[in-house]
């Protein structure tokens, strides 16, 4: 293990030198650990095939094989193993004195897990490669992926892994689809009402089947469908800018399921929060979902400040907070501005706050570790149970509190 190898990736975009000799121990944060994956050097075998290979050297089926036996395995099957993965396996074996079947199969089948990451860290090894920013000869799609990696991920090992594995399949379709739908609905009602600015002043604005209205709270779809209505082009523009600039990169890294979960939870929490705290006001706009995503992302940046390598991060974070403040200030002003058609007040601003709370709790957990399954995180279940309890309490509030408190609601639209 004292020789150096310089495997060359077949993509033609980068050359990587990996030192397999004993090296300086990796730091606690794992910033220096870089694991390079190349799935197009050799075809990947199935998990069952790797298990059969491993079992030949583990007759007792203990799940581990010693370093010596593992070297025999590598000597026999090295031609079937990608050279980058071969270096990682050798580092694991030298660091721990043995190799675990689960870590072996995870690596060979292009999977990662927290146990595998800890095994790398505990191995006391440093797998060196060029910094992702130093990669040359990249096409526009690859440069975009690199940019997204530095925007959202705080660890170089995660950025490298994401950059090597992302394929644009599937593309970030969810946030784009929601944005297109919101623009289409806005344009439809803009033509119908013959106004784009302050559409909320139109007498027919709340007659749409989409906005949440306290008199129509029994129509359950309105607790979510209100995101497609906006008070005017000024409202839509700010929300769309934040939604695209933050939501699309997050979806590229974390996937549509996770980002959709945070977005929908923020939207639902926004309308329920209004129904509990601002009981006479309607709700429109996607601010609940947008503020959930932006708050979660900004909190993640702050929590991993030293690891985040995006350019001008302090200035950009300040600009994001300014945009959020401007939009929130606009919503507060509109709420207390004399309504065009009293006694129904203008739309509430409380949905913004509901989205922020979701982002700072459930959203932070979802975005904290992009590769670990949510069901494996105890903190996720704690916040999810708290969120579920809030939803149930809000539902009971909507069913019973309005009549018990004798709330005077505005007439239905």
C-alpha positions in Angstrom: 0.0 0.0 0.0 2.9 2.3 -0.5 2.5 3.1 -4.1 0.6 5.9 -5.7 -2.1 5.4 -8.3 -3.4 8.0 -10.7 -6.7 6.7 -12.0 -8.2 8.7 -14.8 -12.0 9.1 -15.1 -13.4 8.1 -18.4 -15.6 11.2 -18.6 -12.6 13.1 -19.8 -13.5 16.1 -17.6 -11.1 15.6 -14.7 -8.0 13.7 -13.6 -7.6 12.7 -10.0 -4.6 11.5 -8.0 -5.4 9.4 -5.0 -2.7 8.6 -2.4 -3.2 5.2 -0.8 -0.3 5.5 1.6 -0.9 6.3 5.3 -1.9 10.0 5.6 -2.8 12.6 8.1 -6.0 11.8 10.0 -9.1 13.4 8.7 -10.4 16.4 10.6 -13.5 16.0 12.8 -15.8 17.7 10.2 -14.6 15.6 7.3 -13.9 18.6 5.2 -10.7 17.1 3.7 -12.3 13.7 2.9 -13.2 13.4 -0.7 -14.6 10.2 -2.2 -14.6 10.1 -5.9 -17.1 7.9 -7.7 -17.1 6.9 -11.3 -19.9 4.7 -12.5 -18.9 4.6 -16.1 -15.5 2.9 -15.7 -17.0 -0.6 -15.4 -20.5 -1.9 -15.2 -21.8 -2.1 -11.6 -22.5 -5.6 -10.3 -25.7 -6.2 -8.4 -25.8 -6.4 -4.6 -26.3 -10.2 -4.8 -23.2 -10.6 -6.9 -21.1 -8.6 -4.4 -22.6 -10.5 -1.5 -21.6 -13.8 -3.1 -18.0 -12.5 -3.6 -17.8 -11.3 0.0 -19.2 -14.6 1.4 -16.3 -16.6 -0.2 -13.9 -14.8 2.2 -16.3 -14.8 5.2 -17.2 -18.5 5.7 -18.5 -17.8 9.1 -20.9 -15.2 7.8 -19.9 -12.7 10.6 -20.3 -9.7 8.3 -16.6 -8.8 8.6 -13.4 -10.0 7.0 -9.9 -9.3 8.1 -7.5 -7.0 6.2 -5.5 -10.0 5.0 -8.5 -11.8 3.6 -9.8 -8.5 2.1 -6.5 -8.0 0.3 -6.9 -11.5 -1.2 -10.4 -10.5 -2.4 -9.0 -7.4 -4.0 -6.1 -9.2 -5.6 -8.6 -11.6 -7.2 -11.3 -9.2 -8.2 -9.4 -5.8 -8.6 -10.2 -5.7 -12.3 -13.9 -5.6 -11.5 -13.6 -2.7 -9.1 -13.5 0.9 -10.0 -10.0 2.3 -9.0 -11.5 5.2 -7.0 -13.6 2.7 -5.0 -10.6 0.4 -4.6 -8.7 3.2 -2.9 -11.6 3.9 -0.5 -11.9 0.2 0.4 -8.1 0.0 1.1 -8.4 3.0 3.3 -11.2 1.4 5.3 -9.4 -1.9 5.7 -6.1 -0.2 6.8 -7.9 2.1 9.2 -10.1 -0.5 10.9 -8.2 -3.7 10.5 -11.3 -5.3 8.9 -13.9 -4.5 6.4 -17.7 -4.6 7.0 -20.0 -6.3 4.5 -22.5 -3.4 4.7 -19.9 -0.7 3.9 -18.5 -2.9 1.1 -21.8 -3.4 -0.6 -22.9 0.2 -0.1 -19.8 1.5 -1.8 -19.9 -1.1 -4.6 -23.6 -0.4 -5.4 -23.2 3.4 -5.2 -24.9 3.9 -1.9 -23.9 5.9 1.1 -24.9 5.8 4.7 -24.0 7.5 8.0 -22.3 4.3 9.1 -20.2 4.3 6.0 -19.2 8.0 6.5 -18.3 7.3 10.1 -16.2 4.3 9.0 -14.3 6.6 6.7 -13.8 9.1 9.4 -12.7 6.5 12.0 -10.3 5.0 9.6 -7.9 8.0 10.2 -7.4 8.4 6.4 -7.3 11.3 4.1 -8.3 10.6 0.5 -7.0 13.5 -1.5 -8.3 14.8 -4.7 -8.5 18.2 -6.5 -10.9 20.7 -5.1 -14.3 20.8 -6.9 -13.8 24.5 -7.8 -10.5 23.6 -9.6 -12.3 21.3 -12.0 -11.7 22.4 -15.6 -13.3 21.6 -19.0 -16.8 21.4 -17.6 -19.9 21.9 -19.7 -22.7 24.3 -18.7 -24.8 21.6 -17.0 -21.8 20.4 -14.9 -21.0 24.0 -13.9 -24.6 24.5 -12.8 -24.4 21.3 -10.7 -21.1 22.5 -9.2 -22.7 25.9 -8.4 -25.7 24.2 -6.8 -23.4 22.0 -4.7 -21.6 25.0 -3.3 -24.9 26.9 -2.7 -26.5 24.2 -0.6 -23.9 21.7 0.9 -21.5 22.5 3.7 -19.0 19.6 3.3 -16.6 19.1 0.5 -17.1 15.3 0.6 -20.9 15.8 0.1 -20.3 18.4 -2.7 -18.0 16.0 -4.5 -20.3 13.0 -4.1 -23.3 15.1 -5.3 -21.4 16.4 -8.2 -20.3 13.0 -9.3 -23.7 11.4 -8.9 -26.2 14.0 -10.1 -27.7 13.2 -13.5 -30.6 15.7 -14.0 -32.9 12.7 -14.0 -35.4 13.6 -12.8 -35.1 17.3 -13.3 -36.2 19.8 -10.6 -39.8 19.7 -11.9 -41.8 20.3 -8.7 -40.9 24.0 -8.0 -41.0 24.8 -11.7 -44.4 23.2 -12.0 -45.8 25.1 -9.0 -44.4 28.4 -10.3 -45.8 27.9 -13.8 -49.2 27.1 -12.3 -49.2 30.2 -10.1 -48.2 32.4 -13.0 -50.9 30.8 -15.2 -53.6 31.3 -12.6 -52.5 34.9 -12.0 -52.6 35.7 -15.7 -56.0 34.1 -16.0 -57.5 36.2 -13.2 -55.6 39.3 -14.4 -57.3 39.1 -17.7 -60.6 38.3 -16.1 -60.4 41.2 -13.6 -58.7 43.5 -16.1 -56.0 44.4 -13.5 -52.6 43.1 -12.6 -51.7 45.4 -9.6 -53.7 44.8 -6.4 -56.1 42.3 -7.9 -57.4 41.9 -4.3 -59.3 45.1 -4.8 -61.5 43.5 -7.5 -65.0 42.7 -6.2 -64.7 39.2 -7.7 -61.3 38.3 -6.3 -62.5 36.2 -3.3 -65.3 34.5 -5.4 -62.7 32.2 -6.9 -62.7 28.6 -5.6 -59.0 28.9 -4.6 -58.5 31.5 -1.8 -59.0 30.5 1.9 -62.0 32.4 3.4 -63.2 31.9 7.0 -66.8 31.5 5.9 -65.8 28.7 3.5 -63.3 26.9 5.8 -65.3 23.7 5.5 -64.0 23.4 1.9 -60.8 21.7 2.9 -59.0 22.2 -0.4 -58.8 25.9 0.3 -56.2 25.4 3.0 -53.8 24.5 0.2 -55.2 25.9 -3.0 -54.8 29.5 -1.8 -51.2 29.4 -2.9 -52.2 29.9 -6.5 -53.9 33.3 -5.9 -51.9 36.5 -5.3 -53.0 39.9 -4.4 -51.2 41.5 -7.3 -48.1 41.3 -9.5 -46.0 42.9 -6.8 -46.9 40.0 -4.5 -46.4 37.3 -7.2 -43.0 38.7 -8.3 -41.4 38.6 -4.8 -42.6 35.2 -4.1 -41.6 33.8 -7.5 -38.1 35.2 -7.2 -37.5 33.6 -3.8 -39.2 30.4 -4.8 -37.1 29.9 -7.9 -33.7 31.1 -6.6 -33.9 29.0 -3.4 -36.4 26.2 -4.2 -34.9 24.9 -7.5 -31.3 24.4 -6.1 -32.7 22.8 -3.0 -34.8 20.4 -5.1 -31.8 19.5 -7.3 -30.0 18.4 -4.1 -32.7 17.1 -1.8 -35.2 15.9 -4.4 -38.9 16.7 -5.0 -40.2 14.6 -2.2 -38.3 16.3 0.6 -38.8 19.8 -0.8 -42.4 19.1 -1.5 -42.9 18.0 2.1 -41.4 21.2 3.5 -43.3 23.4 1.0 -46.7 21.7 1.6 -46.2 21.7 5.4 -45.4 25.4 5.2 -48.5 26.1 3.1 -50.8 24.1 5.4 -49.3 25.6 8.5 -49.8 29.1 7.1 -53.6 28.8 6.5 -54.2 27.0 9.8 -52.2 29.6 11.7 -54.5 32.3 10.1 -57.6 30.4 11.0 -56.4 30.3 14.6 -54.9 33.7 15.2 -56.5 36.0 12.5 -59.9 34.3 12.4 -61.8 36.8 10.2 -59.2 37.2 7.5 -58.8 35.4 4.1 -55.5 34.1 2.9 -53.9 34.1 -0.6 -50.3 33.7 -1.9 -47.6 31.1 -1.7 -45.7 32.9 1.1 -46.2 30.0 3.6 -44.4 27.5 1.4 -41.8 30.0 0.2 -40.9 31.2 3.7 -40.6 27.6 4.9 -38.0 26.8 2.2 -36.1 30.1 2.5 -36.1 30.0 6.4 -34.8 26.4 6.4 -32.1 27.1 3.9 -30.9 30.3 5.7 -30.9 28.4 9.0 -28.8 25.6 7.4 -26.3 28.2 6.1 -26.0 29.8 9.5 -25.6 26.5 11.3 -22.9 25.4 8.9 -21.4 28.9 8.3 -17.7 27.8 8.2 -18.4 25.0 5.8 -20.6 26.9 3.3 -18.3 28.0 0.4 -20.9 29.9 -1.7 -19.6 33.3 -2.9 -20.6 36.5 -1.1 -22.7 34.5 1.4 -23.0 37.3 3.9 -24.2 39.8 1.3 -26.6 37.2 -0.3 -28.0 36.2 3.0 -28.6 39.9 3.8 -30.4 40.4 0.5 -32.6 37.3 1.2 -33.6 38.7 4.5 -34.3 42.1 2.9 -36.6 40.5 0.3 -38.4 38.5 3.0 -38.8 41.7 5.1 -40.1 43.7 2.2 -42.7 41.0 1.3 -43.7 40.6 4.9 -44.0 44.4 5.4 -46.1 44.7 2.3 -48.4 42.0 3.7 -48.7 43.7 7.1 -49.5 47.0 5.4 -52.1 45.5 3.2 -53.8 43.6 6.1 -54.4 46.9 8.0 -55.1 49.0 4.9 -58.8 49.9 4.6 -60.4 47.0 2.6 -62.0 47.8 -0.7 -65.1 45.9 0.2 -65.8 46.0 4.0 -66.6 44.3 6.3 -64.3 41.6 4.8 -60.7 42.5 5.7 -57.7 42.2 3.4 -55.7 39.0 3.3 -53.7 38.1 6.4 -50.0 38.1 6.9 -49.8 35.4 9.5 -49.2 32.7 6.8 -45.7 34.1 6.5 -45.0 33.4 10.1 -46.4 29.9 9.9 -44.1 29.1 7.1 -41.1 30.5 9.0 -41.8 28.3 12.0 -42.1 25.2 9.8 -38.8 26.1 8.0 -36.9 26.6 11.3 -38.1 23.3 12.7 -39.2 20.6 10.3 -37.4 22.2 7.3 -34.0 22.4 9.0 -34.1 18.7 9.9 -35.1 17.7 6.4 -32.3 19.8 4.8 -29.7 18.9 7.4 -28.4 15.7 5.9 -29.3 15.3 2.2 -28.4 11.6 2.1 -29.7 10.2 5.3 -33.3 8.8 5.2 -35.8 10.9 7.1 -37.2 7.9 8.9 -33.8 7.3 10.4 -33.6 10.7 12.1 -35.2 10.8 15.5 -35.3 14.6 15.4 -37.4 14.5 12.3 -40.0 12.3 14.0 -40.1 14.7 17.0 -40.8 17.7 14.8 -43.2 15.8 12.6 -45.2 14.7 15.6 -45.3 18.2 16.9 -46.5 19.4 13.5 -49.1 16.7 13.3 -50.4 17.7 16.8 -50.6 21.3 15.7 -52.6 20.4 12.6 -55.0 18.3 14.7 -55.5 21.1 17.3 -56.1 23.6 14.5 -58.7 21.3 12.9 -60.6 21.1 16.3 -60.2 24.8 16.6 -61.8 25.4 13.3 -64.7 23.0 14.0 -65.6 24.2 17.5 -63.9 27.6 18.4 -65.7 29.8 15.9 -69.1 29.0 17.4 -68.0 28.8 21.0 -66.3 32.3 20.7 -69.2 33.7 18.7 -66.8 35.1 16.2 -68.4 37.6 13.8 -67.2 36.6 10.4 -67.5 38.6 7.2 -70.2 37.5 4.8 -69.2 34.8 2.2 -68.0 36.2 -1.1 
